[in-house]
């Protein structure tokens, strides 16, 4: 049966829901964005939110660019063909915002990054974005899990390029979030999750 090419616009909040589980195939290049690209994405998004008036629900969508997926019908499983740098950076941004929130709000944000396993039900953690094997465990431990940033700050080892980029970018975004939080309420995850789209 031939495969169909389907294009549609999705809010970022939908992409970080049960509707999608992203996997970066092993043939993809490693994470290469630096703090410059991550900061540019962060500042572009904040600039859009600052310039918009009225409630978030009435804002026009802010287009983050396209992603290309291989996604069978009826399943959330999605192989990322193009867009992994932005998806990874958005996960880093979610983690950075979470590190600047009080515990209750941080827990709500965690559900966008991964679903926690349940010992009673015998389920394991289920991550919304799974990186290629070489970076997967590092990303889960130091970015996606709640105490990851604190653990990352204790690492003294020299890290491979992609893992170094994760760490530097996460710290940079966390500091940007902390600085921005002092001056504005626009750093509400619900604001940019609803306003931004793919």
C-alpha positions as CSV (number, residue, x, y, z in Angstrom):
1,X,0.0,0.0,0.0
2,X,1.4,3.4,-0.9
3,X,2.2,5.9,1.8
4,X,0.5,9.2,1.9
5,X,2.3,12.5,2.6
6,X,0.2,14.6,5.0
7,X,1.0,18.1,6.1
8,X,-0.8,19.8,9.0
9,X,-0.2,22.5,11.5
10,X,0.0,21.4,15.2
11,X,0.3,23.3,18.4
12,X,3.4,22.5,20.4
13,X,1.2,21.5,23.3
14,X,-0.3,18.7,21.1
15,X,3.2,17.6,20.1
16,X,4.1,17.2,23.7
17,X,1.1,15.1,24.5
18,X,0.1,11.4,24.2
19,X,-0.6,12.0,20.5
20,X,3.1,11.8,19.7
21,X,6.1,9.8,20.9
22,X,9.2,10.9,18.9
23,X,12.2,8.7,18.2
24,X,15.4,10.0,16.6
25,X,16.7,7.2,14.4
26,X,20.3,6.2,14.7
27,X,21.2,7.5,11.2
28,X,20.4,11.1,12.3
29,X,23.3,13.4,13.1
30,X,24.0,14.2,16.7
31,X,22.5,17.3,18.5
32,X,24.6,20.2,17.1
33,X,22.7,23.3,18.2
34,X,24.7,25.6,20.4
35,X,23.5,28.2,22.9
36,X,23.3,30.7,20.0
37,X,20.6,28.8,18.1
38,X,18.7,27.9,21.3
39,X,18.8,31.4,22.6
40,X,17.6,32.7,19.3
41,X,14.6,30.3,19.4
42,X,13.9,31.3,23.0
43,X,14.1,35.1,22.2
44,X,12.0,34.7,19.0
45,X,9.3,33.0,21.0
46,X,9.3,35.6,23.8
47,X,9.4,38.4,21.3
48,X,6.2,37.0,19.6
49,X,4.5,36.7,23.0
50,X,5.5,40.2,24.0
51,X,4.2,41.7,20.7
52,X,0.9,39.9,20.9
53,X,-2.1,41.5,22.6
54,X,-5.0,39.7,24.1
55,X,-5.4,36.2,25.5
56,X,-3.2,33.4,24.2
57,X,-6.2,31.6,22.8
58,X,-6.8,34.5,20.4
59,X,-3.2,34.9,19.2
60,X,-2.3,33.9,15.7
61,X,0.0,30.8,15.8
62,X,3.7,31.4,15.9
63,X,5.2,29.0,13.3
64,X,8.4,27.2,14.6
65,X,9.1,25.6,11.3
66,X,8.3,22.2,9.9
67,X,9.1,18.7,11.1
68,X,9.0,15.6,9.0
69,X,7.9,12.4,10.6
70,X,7.3,8.8,9.6
71,X,4.2,8.1,11.6
72,X,1.9,5.1,11.1
73,X,-1.8,5.8,11.4
74,X,-3.4,5.0,14.8
75,X,-0.2,5.1,16.8
76,X,1.7,7.9,18.5
77,X,5.1,6.4,17.5
78,X,6.9,8.9,15.1
79,X,10.4,8.6,13.6
80,X,11.8,12.1,13.2
81,X,13.2,12.6,9.6
82,X,13.7,16.3,9.9
83,X,13.3,18.7,12.9
84,X,15.2,16.9,15.6
85,X,17.3,19.9,16.5
86,X,14.2,22.0,17.3
87,X,12.4,19.2,19.0
88,X,15.4,18.5,21.2
89,X,15.8,22.2,21.9
90,X,12.1,22.5,22.9
91,X,12.6,19.6,25.3
92,X,15.6,21.4,26.7
93,X,13.5,24.6,27.0
94,X,10.7,22.7,28.8
95,X,13.3,21.3,31.2
96,X,14.8,24.7,31.7
97,X,11.4,26.3,32.5
98,X,10.6,23.4,34.8
99,X,13.8,24.0,36.8
100,X,12.6,27.5,37.5
101,X,9.1,26.6,38.7
102,X,7.8,25.6,42.1
103,X,7.3,21.9,42.6
104,X,3.6,21.6,41.8
105,X,3.9,23.5,38.5
106,X,7.1,21.7,37.7
107,X,5.3,18.4,38.0
108,X,2.7,19.5,35.6
109,X,5.4,20.4,33.1
110,X,7.1,17.1,33.6
111,X,4.1,15.3,32.0
112,X,4.9,17.1,28.8
113,X,8.5,15.7,28.9
114,X,7.7,12.2,30.0
115,X,5.1,10.0,31.7
116,X,6.4,8.6,34.9
117,X,6.3,4.9,35.4
118,X,4.2,3.3,38.1
119,X,5.6,0.5,40.3
120,X,2.1,-0.6,41.2
121,X,1.1,-1.0,37.6
122,X,4.5,-2.3,36.6
123,X,5.1,0.5,34.0
124,X,8.3,2.2,33.2
125,X,9.0,5.9,32.4
126,X,7.8,6.7,28.9
127,X,9.7,9.6,27.3
128,X,8.1,11.8,24.7
129,X,11.4,12.2,22.8
130,X,13.9,9.4,22.6
131,X,17.2,10.3,21.1
132,X,19.6,8.0,19.2
133,X,21.2,5.3,21.3
134,X,24.5,7.1,21.9
135,X,22.8,10.1,23.6
136,X,19.6,8.5,24.9
137,X,20.6,7.6,28.5
138,X,22.4,10.9,29.1
139,X,19.5,13.0,27.8
140,X,16.9,11.1,29.9
141,X,19.0,11.3,33.1
142,X,20.3,14.9,32.8
143,X,17.6,16.7,30.8
144,X,14.2,14.9,30.9
145,X,14.2,13.7,34.6
146,X,13.2,16.2,37.2
147,X,16.5,16.4,39.0
148,X,18.6,16.2,35.8
149,X,19.8,19.8,35.8
150,X,21.0,19.5,39.4
151,X,22.9,16.3,38.5
152,X,24.3,17.9,35.4
153,X,25.8,20.7,37.3
154,X,27.8,18.2,39.4
155,X,29.5,16.6,36.3
156,X,33.1,17.4,36.0
157,X,34.0,15.2,33.1
158,X,34.6,16.2,29.6
159,X,31.6,15.2,27.6
160,X,31.2,14.2,23.9
161,X,30.1,17.0,21.6
162,X,26.4,16.4,21.6
163,X,26.2,15.8,25.3
164,X,28.2,18.9,26.0
165,X,25.8,20.8,23.7
166,X,22.8,19.5,25.8
167,X,24.4,20.5,29.0
168,X,25.6,24.0,28.0
169,X,22.2,24.7,26.2
170,X,20.2,23.5,29.2
171,X,22.2,25.7,31.7
172,X,22.0,28.7,29.3
173,X,18.2,28.3,28.8
174,X,17.7,27.8,32.5
175,X,19.6,31.0,33.3
176,X,17.6,32.9,30.6
177,X,14.3,31.6,32.1
178,X,15.4,32.7,35.6
179,X,16.4,36.1,34.4
180,X,13.3,36.6,32.3
181,X,10.9,35.3,35.0
182,X,11.9,38.3,37.2
183,X,10.5,40.8,34.7
184,X,7.5,39.1,33.0
185,X,4.7,36.7,33.4
186,X,5.0,35.6,29.7
187,X,7.3,32.8,30.7
188,X,4.2,30.7,31.4
189,X,4.6,27.3,29.7
190,X,0.9,27.4,28.8
191,X,1.4,30.6,26.9
192,X,4.0,29.5,24.5
193,X,2.7,25.9,24.2
194,X,-0.6,27.2,22.9
195,X,0.8,30.0,20.8
196,X,3.6,28.1,19.0
197,X,2.9,25.6,16.2
198,X,4.7,23.4,13.7
